[in-house]
């Protein structure tokens, strides 16, 4: 539950649209370091989407960085 709270806090800080329904997907992988063969993730419906972060470059120029998605995974 704490991961969900942190995901909402991150999404809010990045000016993202927070999805009101959490939905998780199972991504299948066949890697030796993943014996169960899958990973739980938010592939299709991330917790946050379409946000941005305003930053200032070293020379003082302001810049907006678009962020498409923030998702939870195991």
N, C-alpha and C positions, 0 to 999 in steps of 0.2 A: 504494500500500500504506500510505503514511503517513496518508492520509485515513481508512482503515479503523481504524488504531490510534487516531487521535484520536476517531473515532466511538465506539469501545468505551470509551475513557477518559471521554468525555462521558456516555455512557449509564450507566457505573458511578458516576460522581460524582452523577448525578441519580437514583440508586436505581432504575434501570430494569431490566427484563428484557432481556437481550441475546440476540438471535436468533443461534443457532449457524450458521445457513446464510444467506449473503448472496444476495439475489435482486434483480435490477434490472429495471425496466420501461422501456418506451419510451412517453413521453407525446408525442402529436402536437400541435404548435402551428403555427398559420399566422400568424406575425408577421414583419414586414419585417426585424427585427433578429435573426432566427433563420433563416438561409438554408437550413439542412438540414431544417427542418420538424419536428424532434422534439428531445426532451430526455431524457437517461438519468437515471432517478431510482428511488427505492425507494418507489413508490406503495403497493403492497399489503403488503409485508413490510419494515417499517423495521428498522434495525439495533438500535434500542432502543424499548421501549414501556412504558407504564404506570408512570411514575416520579413523583417529586415533588422539590420544593426547599423547604426550611424557610427563611423569611426573618423578619426583625424589622422592623416598621414604625417610622416616625419616633417614634411615641409609646410605643415599647417593646413593643407587642403582637406576640406571635409569630403567624405565619401560615404555613400550608402551601399551596404552589401546586402543583396537580396538573399533570403534563405527560404528554400522551397519547403522543407519538411524537418520535423523533429519526431523521432519515433523511439519507442521502447522495444528492447529485445533482451533476450537472456544472455 
